[in-house]
Amino acid sequence: MVSLVSTTLSLLLAIRAAYGMAFFPTRRRRDILLWMLSTIMLSADGALVPIYLLWRDPGLLDTVAGLILIDSLSVLPIVVRQLRPCQSLPS
């Protein structure tokens, strides 16, 4: 159940983000994609304490909703990167 809801939530958010990046280009699109790539390279150990502190106050520790949310947000940069269409090659 957790994986199904997490995957669905990630896809719903990533489809909108990838569509926006593909069809409404901005000057900062390359910067945003680089930032998303850098979040993929972040080790899990570096994110444990901030996630714990963010989840502690609203009471999301040891809950299914907290697990779904963290699973969805942790794979979101990867899904957006995969859904974004490739740049067309010059002729």
N, C-alpha and C positions, 0 to 999 in steps of 0.2 A: 504494500500500500504506500509506504513512504517513497519508494523508488518511482512508482507510477505518478504520484502527485508531484514529486520533485522534478521529474522529467517533463511533465506537462507544463508546470510553471516556468521552468527554464526555457522551454521552446516558445511559449507565449511571449515572454519578455524578449528573447533573442530574435525572434522573427521580426518584431517591430523595430528593434535596434538595427539589425542588418539591412532591412528594407530602407530605413531612413538614411543609413550610410551609403547605400548603393544608388539611390535615386534622388537624394537631396544632398549633394556634396557640399562641404564647407571647406574653408581654409584649414580648419583644425582637425579634419578627419584623420590625417596621418598621425597627428599627435595623440588622438584618442585611441587609435589602434595600437600605437606603441605603448601607451599606458596600460591598455588591456593585456598586451603581451607581457609587460613587466609584472602584472599581478599573477599571471600564470607561473612565472619563474620564482615567485615568493615561496619560500619553504613553509611547510605547515607549522613548524616550531615558531616561526616569527609571527604567526597570526593567532596563536593560541591564547595569549594573555588578552589582547584586545577583544577577541571574540567572547572570551569568558566574561570580561567586564561589561560588554554590550548586552550579553544575554542574561546576566545576573539581575540587573535592575528591573526589566519588565517581566521577570519570572519565566524565561524561556529555557532555563537549564533543566535538563532531564525531561523534556516534553517532546512529543511527536511533532508539534508545530515548529519548535526550535530546530529539530533535526531536518525537517523538510526545508525550512528556510535556509539553513546553512548549506545543505546539499545543493539547493538551487542556485544560491549566490556563488558558491565556489566553482561551479562549472559554467557559469554564465559567460565569462570571457572566451572560453573555449568554444562554446556553442555559437556565439556571435561571430567569431573568427571563421568557423567552419561554414556558416550559412551565408556569409558575405561572398558575393560573386567575385570571380577573378577579374582582374583588369584586362581589358581587351588589348591584344597585342597590336603594335603599329604595323601598318601594311608594308 
